[in-house]
Amino acid sequence: MNKILLFGFACAIGALSTPAWCVPGEVWELNKTVTMLGKVMPAPMIKLCLPKGADAQSAQRALKNDDCRISDVKTSGNKTTWKVSCEQDGKIDTGFGESVGDANKSEGVMHFSDKSGGRNIDITHTHKLKRMGGACNTDDSSF
């Protein structure tokens, strides 16, 4: 109990000079769309709380899908390219992507080729990721 009170007191004192000391994260905003069979399907904007000091590449890594494997990652200047393969329902989709940005923002696209009913389907995922700033708690699962 004393440790909790001491920590709370330290946060109150620290808040006067370093507001983010007790709340170690900052807010990022992610906008995504998926285009398939000529239809654009925007996803709701997502707010993320990432550790303070994270850059756009760190934010993208935080969004990884465990069913996907990234390979052949190459970075030149502010552009990163990669290959991806994802397994879902026993089948593997392959694709490639690229992203351009800096520490505060990123825009990118990922293309997949798939087969459904003997027909080729192209799927395109786009993203815009931006540091919004403001403090948040990276341990808060409701964020």
Secondary structure, DSSP 4 states (H G I P E B T S, - for coil): -HHHHHHHHHHHHHHHH-GGGSS-EEEEEEEEEEEETTEEEEPPPEEEEEETT--HHHHHHHT--TTEEEEEEEEETTEEEEEEEEEETTEEEEEEEEEEE-SSEEEEEEEEEEEETTEEEEEEEEEEEEEEEEEE-TT-TT-
